[in-house]
């Protein structure tokens, strides 16, 4: 017989968005379940930087002290590495937190951050199904059923509120998951950690190179996190370009790594003394844009609701904050479908007020970075006007407070 359990809310995905909404609801008396397909700890393709504006929220989620203990150094400068150009400028300060500090963001590996958040959710009473896949969502009167599977074992969860926090990169059978279509212009994501880098610990440079963009940041425990996006058609050309020299197959990660080193002097200098810490990771294609926050009786948070180009390093911030926004609206919503639909309208309006500017700003910057020959133009502009880097960091939302924490 298939097991059946009933909850107030079921969250699909245990990344920052899913655990943010689950934690907030659980601490307000909701019976919440999280379904997560991967075992933790696990690494993710992610820039790993968290803006200082999120730290009051991390305190509310009760992982702020653990985050401060584990995260890397404060990032006080933003930069640009492109070709032979290496330019830097001041990172704008966020408003100081209640401790009189927390004015600058820091980076923490997703293997550590996600585990901290999930452990906090477990301690708050959230029921965790992991590793376990959600394979179907079906209506059940005023509620919905989520069919989950772990190996050969199946179970059924039931709740009036379903939250899709599974991201947007991986297709699947759920109605909230996006379809997959391969296009030459698709952006594929890559990420790696290094130890022993010579990058200045308080500097976070944007990397601009032909066919893509990326970033570097000093994260936890002496690790350098480097992540980038590259067009599918450029990646195919690079694999052909480097392949004949070795007379053997060249992996996508190897091609991307060589391209970064050949295209950016700043990357070469930073990685010359460094050692790769674990394998390169790949994911994608990314799906930047604003989507519906509520569709088919399913709420969306994180990348499932909408995502900016990673060029502005705001992915984790948007994930954490979108989960918080949704939980605040659900908490005060009347029961029943009409109450959920009213909460959805308020949540979508709040989401757009908080995130739409940074989504559009990121699209503009990414569009410039990806245009042929524009990396050279971008470098020339920033060399003559380095304050553009500070302005870009402000437009990306790095100093914008989370609603309810002003």
C-alpha positions as CSV (number, residue, x, y, z in Angstrom):
1,X,0.0,0.0,0.0
2,X,1.3,3.5,-0.9
3,X,1.9,5.7,2.1
4,X,-0.2,8.9,2.3
5,X,0.6,11.8,4.6
6,X,-1.1,15.2,4.8
7,X,0.6,18.6,5.3
8,X,-0.2,22.3,5.1
9,X,2.4,22.8,2.4
10,X,4.7,20.7,0.2
11,X,7.9,22.3,-1.1
12,X,9.7,20.6,-4.0
13,X,13.4,21.4,-3.9
14,X,15.7,22.1,-0.9
15,X,17.8,24.9,-2.3
16,X,17.8,28.4,-0.7
17,X,14.4,29.2,-2.1
18,X,12.7,26.0,-0.9
19,X,14.2,26.0,2.5
20,X,13.5,29.7,3.0
21,X,9.8,29.3,2.5
22,X,9.6,26.0,4.4
23,X,11.5,27.4,7.4
24,X,9.4,30.5,7.6
25,X,6.1,28.6,7.4
26,X,7.2,25.9,9.8
27,X,8.2,28.5,12.4
28,X,4.7,30.0,12.1
29,X,3.0,26.7,12.9
30,X,2.5,25.1,9.4
31,X,3.1,21.4,8.8
32,X,5.6,21.5,6.0
33,X,7.3,18.8,3.9
34,X,10.3,19.2,1.6
35,X,11.0,16.8,-1.3
36,X,14.7,16.9,-2.5
37,X,16.1,14.7,-5.2
38,X,19.8,15.0,-4.2
39,X,21.7,13.8,-1.1
40,X,23.5,16.6,0.8
41,X,26.1,17.9,0.9
42,X,26.4,18.5,-2.8
43,X,28.0,21.2,-5.0
44,X,26.0,23.2,-7.4
45,X,26.7,25.4,-10.4
46,X,26.4,28.7,-8.6
47,X,28.4,31.9,-8.0
48,X,27.9,31.4,-4.2
49,X,28.0,35.2,-3.4
50,X,25.3,36.5,-1.0
51,X,24.7,40.2,-0.7
52,X,24.8,41.9,2.7
53,X,21.2,42.8,2.3
54,X,20.3,39.2,3.0
55,X,22.0,38.9,6.4
56,X,19.0,40.0,8.5
57,X,17.0,37.4,6.7
58,X,19.6,34.7,7.4
59,X,19.3,35.7,11.1
60,X,15.5,35.4,11.0
61,X,16.1,31.9,9.5
62,X,18.4,31.2,12.4
63,X,21.5,30.4,10.4
64,X,23.1,33.8,10.5
65,X,25.7,33.0,13.0
66,X,26.7,29.8,11.3
67,X,26.9,31.7,8.0
68,X,29.2,34.3,9.4
69,X,31.4,31.6,10.9
70,X,31.8,29.7,7.6
71,X,31.6,32.3,4.8
72,X,34.6,33.8,3.1
73,X,36.0,37.3,3.5
74,X,33.9,40.5,3.0
75,X,33.8,41.6,-0.7
76,X,34.6,45.3,-0.7
77,X,35.6,45.7,-4.3
78,X,34.1,44.7,-7.6
79,X,36.2,44.4,-10.8
80,X,36.3,43.5,-14.4
81,X,38.8,41.0,-16.0
82,X,38.6,41.1,-19.8
83,X,41.5,40.4,-22.2
84,X,44.5,42.3,-20.7
85,X,42.2,44.6,-18.8
86,X,42.0,44.4,-15.0
87,X,39.9,47.2,-13.4
88,X,38.4,47.5,-10.0
89,X,36.1,49.9,-8.0
90,X,34.4,50.1,-4.7
91,X,31.6,47.7,-3.8
92,X,28.6,49.8,-2.5
93,X,27.9,49.3,1.2
94,X,24.6,47.9,2.3
95,X,23.0,49.4,5.5
96,X,24.8,48.1,8.6
97,X,22.9,45.3,10.4
98,X,21.8,45.3,14.0
99,X,25.3,44.2,15.0
100,X,26.8,47.4,13.5
101,X,28.5,45.4,10.7
102,X,27.3,43.3,7.8
103,X,27.8,46.1,5.3
104,X,29.4,43.8,2.7
105,X,28.5,40.5,1.1
106,X,30.5,37.3,1.3
107,X,30.5,33.9,-0.4
108,X,29.7,30.4,1.0
109,X,29.8,27.2,-1.0
110,X,26.4,25.7,-1.7
111,X,27.6,22.4,-0.2
112,X,27.7,24.2,3.1
113,X,24.9,26.8,2.7
114,X,22.2,24.3,1.6
115,X,23.1,21.9,4.4
116,X,22.8,24.7,7.0
117,X,19.4,25.7,5.7
118,X,18.1,22.1,5.5
119,X,19.3,21.3,9.0
120,X,17.5,24.4,10.3
121,X,14.3,23.3,8.5
122,X,14.6,19.8,10.1
123,X,15.1,21.4,13.5
124,X,12.0,23.6,12.9
125,X,9.9,20.4,12.3
126,X,9.9,20.3,8.5
127,X,9.5,16.7,7.3
128,X,12.3,15.9,4.8
129,X,12.0,13.4,2.0
130,X,15.6,13.0,0.7
131,X,16.9,11.8,-1.7
132,X,13.5,11.6,-3.3
133,X,11.9,12.8,-6.5
134,X,8.5,14.3,-7.1
135,X,7.2,12.6,-10.2
136,X,3.6,13.8,-10.4
137,X,1.2,16.4,-9.0
138,X,-2.5,15.6,-9.1
139,X,-5.7,17.4,-8.0
140,X,-7.4,16.1,-4.9
141,X,-10.5,18.2,-4.2
142,X,-9.4,21.3,-2.4
143,X,-5.9,19.8,-2.1
144,X,-3.3,18.3,-4.3
145,X,-1.4,15.1,-4.2
146,X,2.4,14.9,-4.9
147,X,3.6,11.4,-5.9
148,X,7.2,10.9,-4.8
149,X,9.7,8.1,-5.4
150,X,12.9,7.0,-3.8
151,X,14.4,4.0,-5.7
152,X,11.6,1.4,-5.9
153,X,9.6,2.9,-3.0
154,X,6.7,5.3,-3.7
155,X,4.6,7.5,-1.4
156,X,1.9,10.1,-1.7
157,X,1.9,13.5,0.0
158,X,-1.2,15.7,0.2
159,X,-1.5,19.4,0.9
160,X,-3.5,22.5,-0.2
161,X,-0.3,24.5,-0.9
162,X,2.4,23.2,-3.4
163,X,5.6,25.2,-3.9
164,X,7.9,24.6,-6.8
165,X,11.4,25.3,-5.8
166,X,13.1,22.9,-8.2
167,X,14.9,25.6,-10.3
168,X,14.5,26.0,-14.0
169,X,17.5,24.2,-15.5
170,X,16.3,20.6,-15.3
171,X,13.3,19.4,-17.3
172,X,10.9,16.9,-15.7
173,X,7.3,15.5,-15.5
174,X,5.9,18.2,-13.2
175,X,3.6,20.9,-14.7
176,X,5.8,23.6,-13.1
177,X,9.0,22.4,-14.9
178,X,10.1,24.0,-18.1
179,X,10.5,22.1,-21.4
180,X,13.9,21.6,-22.9
181,X,14.9,22.8,-26.3
182,X,18.5,23.0,-27.5
183,X,19.4,26.3,-29.2
184,X,22.8,27.6,-30.4
185,X,22.3,30.7,-28.3
186,X,21.7,28.7,-25.1
187,X,23.9,29.6,-22.1
188,X,25.5,26.7,-20.4
189,X,26.8,27.1,-16.8
190,X,30.2,25.9,-15.5
191,X,31.7,26.1,-12.0
192,X,34.8,25.0,-10.1
193,X,36.6,25.6,-6.8
194,X,40.3,26.2,-6.5
195,X,42.7,26.5,-3.6
196,X,45.8,28.6,-3.4
197,X,44.6,31.3,-5.7
198,X,46.3,34.7,-5.7
199,X,43.0,36.7,-6.2
200,X,42.7,39.5,-3.7
201,X,40.3,38.1,-1.0
202,X,38.1,41.2,-1.0
203,X,37.7,41.5,-4.8
204,X,34.9,40.0,-6.9
205,X,35.7,40.5,-10.6
206,X,33.2,40.1,-13.5
207,X,34.8,38.1,-16.3
208,X,34.0,39.1,-19.9
209,X,35.3,36.9,-22.7
210,X,34.1,36.0,-26.3
211,X,30.9,34.0,-26.1
212,X,30.2,34.4,-22.4
213,X,30.8,35.9,-19.0
214,X,31.5,34.8,-15.5
215,X,32.8,35.7,-12.1
216,X,35.3,34.9,-9.4
217,X,35.0,35.2,-5.6
218,X,36.9,34.1,-2.5
219,X,34.6,31.7,-0.6
220,X,34.8,29.6,2.5
221,X,37.9,27.8,3.8
222,X,40.3,29.3,1.4
223,X,38.4,28.2,-1.7
224,X,38.1,30.3,-4.8
225,X,34.8,29.9,-6.6
226,X,34.8,30.6,-10.3
227,X,31.6,30.3,-12.4
228,X,30.7,31.2,-15.9
229,X,28.1,31.0,-18.7
230,X,29.1,30.3,-22.3
231,X,27.0,30.1,-25.5
232,X,26.4,26.5,-26.8
233,X,27.7,27.4,-30.2
234,X,30.9,29.0,-28.9
235,X,31.5,25.9,-26.7
236,X,31.1,23.6,-29.8
237,X,33.7,25.8,-31.6
238,X,36.1,25.7,-28.7
239,X,36.0,21.9,-28.4
240,X,36.9,21.6,-32.1
241,X,39.6,24.3,-31.8
242,X,41.4,22.5,-28.9
243,X,40.7,18.9,-30.0
244,X,43.1,18.6,-32.9
245,X,46.0,19.8,-30.8
246,X,45.6,16.8,-28.4
247,X,44.3,14.4,-31.1
248,X,41.8,13.3,-28.6
249,X,38.4,14.2,-27.1
250,X,38.3,17.5,-25.3
251,X,35.7,17.8,-22.5
252,X,33.5,20.8,-22.3
253,X,35.0,21.7,-19.0
254,X,38.5,21.6,-20.3
255,X,37.5,23.7,-23.3
256,X,35.9,26.3,-21.0
257,X,38.8,26.4,-18.6
258,X,41.3,27.0,-21.5
259,X,39.1,29.7,-23.0
260,X,39.0,31.5,-19.6
261,X,42.7,31.3,-19.2
262,X,43.4,32.4,-22.8
263,X,40.9,35.3,-22.7
264,X,41.5,37.0,-19.3
265,X,44.8,37.9,-18.0
266,X,43.3,38.4,-14.5
267,X,42.1,34.8,-14.5
268,X,45.6,33.5,-15.6
269,X,47.2,35.5,-12.8
270,X,44.8,34.4,-10.1
271,X,44.9,30.7,-11.0
272,X,48.6,30.4,-11.8
273,X,49.5,29.2,-8.3
274,X,46.1,27.5,-7.7
275,X,45.0,23.9,-7.6
276,X,41.6,22.6,-8.8
277,X,39.6,21.4,-5.8
278,X,37.2,18.8,-7.1
279,X,35.9,18.4,-10.7
280,X,34.4,21.2,-12.9
281,X,30.6,21.1,-12.7
282,X,28.2,21.8,-15.6
283,X,24.5,22.6,-15.9
284,X,21.9,24.4,-17.9
285,X,20.9,25.9,-20.1
286,X,20.0,28.8,-17.9
287,X,16.5,30.4,-18.5
288,X,16.7,34.1,-17.6
289,X,13.4,35.9,-17.5
290,X,10.3,36.5,-15.4
291,X,7.7,33.7,-15.2
292,X,4.3,33.3,-13.6
293,X,4.6,33.0,-9.8
294,X,1.4,31.0,-9.6
295,X,0.0,28.7,-12.2
296,X,-2.0,25.5,-12.2
297,X,-2.5,25.8,-8.4
298,X,1.3,25.7,-7.9
299,X,3.4,28.6,-6.4
300,X,6.9,29.2,-7.7
301,X,9.9,30.5,-5.9
302,X,13.6,30.9,-6.9
303,X,14.5,30.2,-10.5
304,X,11.2,28.5,-11.1
305,X,9.5,32.0,-10.6
306,X,12.1,33.9,-12.6
307,X,15.9,34.4,-12.8
308,X,18.3,37.0,-13.8
309,X,21.4,36.5,-15.9
310,X,24.1,35.3,-13.4
311,X,26.2,38.2,-14.6
312,X,25.0,40.2,-11.5
313,X,25.6,37.5,-8.9
314,X,22.2,37.8,-7.3
315,X,20.8,34.3,-7.8
316,X,21.0,33.2,-4.1
317,X,19.7,36.5,-2.9
318,X,16.6,36.2,-5.2
319,X,16.1,32.7,-4.1
320,X,16.1,33.4,-0.4
321,X,14.1,36.5,-0.7
322,X,11.4,35.0,-3.0
323,X,10.8,32.2,-0.4
324,X,10.4,34.8,2.3
325,X,8.0,36.9,0.3
326,X,5.8,33.9,-0.5
327,X,5.7,32.7,3.1
328,X,4.7,36.1,4.3
329,X,1.7,36.2,1.9
330,X,0.7,32.6,2.6
331,X,0.7,33.1,6.4
332,X,-2.0,35.7,6.3
333,X,-4.1,34.1,3.5
334,X,-7.6,32.7,4.2
335,X,-7.9,29.0,3.6
336,X,-9.4,27.7,0.3
337,X,-8.5,28.4,-3.3
338,X,-9.8,32.0,-3.3
339,X,-7.4,32.7,-0.4
340,X,-4.5,31.1,-2.2
341,X,-5.2,33.0,-5.4
342,X,-5.3,36.3,-3.5
343,X,-2.0,35.5,-1.9
344,X,-0.6,34.6,-5.3
345,X,-1.6,38.0,-6.7
346,X,0.1,39.8,-3.7
347,X,3.2,37.6,-4.0
348,X,3.6,38.2,-7.7
349,X,3.3,42.0,-7.3
350,X,5.8,41.9,-4.4
351,X,8.2,39.7,-6.5
352,X,8.1,42.1,-9.4
353,X,8.7,45.2,-7.2
354,X,11.7,43.6,-5.6
355,X,13.3,41.8,-8.5
356,X,12.2,43.1,-11.9
357,X,14.8,45.9,-12.1
358,X,17.7,43.6,-11.4
359,X,16.4,41.1,-14.0
360,X,16.2,43.8,-16.7
361,X,19.6,45.3,-15.6
362,X,21.2,41.8,-15.8
363,X,19.7,41.2,-19.2
364,X,21.1,44.5,-20.5
365,X,24.6,43.8,-19.1
366,X,24.6,40.2,-20.4
367,X,23.4,41.4,-23.8
368,X,26.4,43.7,-24.0
369,X,28.8,41.1,-22.8
370,X,27.6,38.4,-25.2
371,X,27.6,40.6,-28.3
372,X,30.6,39.8,-30.6
373,X,33.5,42.2,-29.9
374,X,31.7,43.9,-27.0
375,X,34.1,42.5,-24.4
376,X,36.7,44.9,-25.8
377,X,34.2,47.8,-25.7
378,X,33.1,47.0,-22.2
379,X,36.7,46.9,-21.0
380,X,37.4,50.3,-22.6
381,X,34.4,51.9,-21.0
382,X,35.3,50.5,-17.5
383,X,38.9,51.5,-17.8
384,X,37.8,55.1,-18.4
385,X,34.9,55.0,-16.0
386,X,35.5,52.4,-13.2
387,X,32.7,53.9,-11.2
388,X,30.4,52.1,-13.6
389,X,31.2,48.9,-11.7
390,X,29.9,50.4,-8.5
391,X,26.8,51.7,-10.2
392,X,26.2,48.3,-11.7
393,X,26.4,46.6,-8.3
394,X,23.8,49.1,-7.0
395,X,21.4,48.5,-9.9
396,X,21.7,44.7,-9.4
397,X,20.1,45.1,-6.0
398,X,23.1,44.5,-3.7
399,X,22.1,47.3,-1.3
400,X,18.3,46.9,-1.6
401,X,16.8,45.8,1.7
402,X,14.4,42.8,2.0
403,X,10.8,43.9,2.6
404,X,10.1,43.6,6.3
405,X,13.7,44.1,7.4
406,X,13.9,47.9,6.9
